[in-house]
Amino acid sequence: MESILKNLLQKKGCYFEKYLSKIQYIKTKDDIRESVYLTPAFTPKNKKVLFITREVKGNWFDSVKDIDDLKTYITNNSSYAHGDYIFILHVYIENIRFEQFYLMHESGGKKLQRIPADELEKVLE
């Protein structure tokens, strides 16, 4: 996967040990396994950001499904708590090499908010 994520993190001076660490996410409703990739990063101002990357090989709408289930799975099966980290969904559409970033809200009506590149850079300051 050739992503802009690593370059963006380096450009903004973020610290990260693990980059696109693969985990198996098991969907609660049907026990289907899906590979997702985690990149925990620390900004120069010590904000904790967790990028959750979904690599999409087909319909990009599939990447934004089951967001609550995905957040719950990661929180329950890793050391990343949503209250401690800013969760950002990173969607990588393989066949056209297209990427989108979404802020994953902790609760409330709006679960995802698309983040343009310039706003993402502000989050990483």
PyMOL commands that set and color helices and strands:
alter all, ss='L'
color gray80, all
select helices_A, chain A and resi 5-11+60-64+67-77+94-96+117-123
alter helices_A, ss='H'
color red, helices_A
select strands_A, chain A and resi 21-26+33-42+48-56+86-93+98-104+112-114
alter strands_A, ss='S'
color yellow, strands_A
deselect
rebuild
show_as cartoon
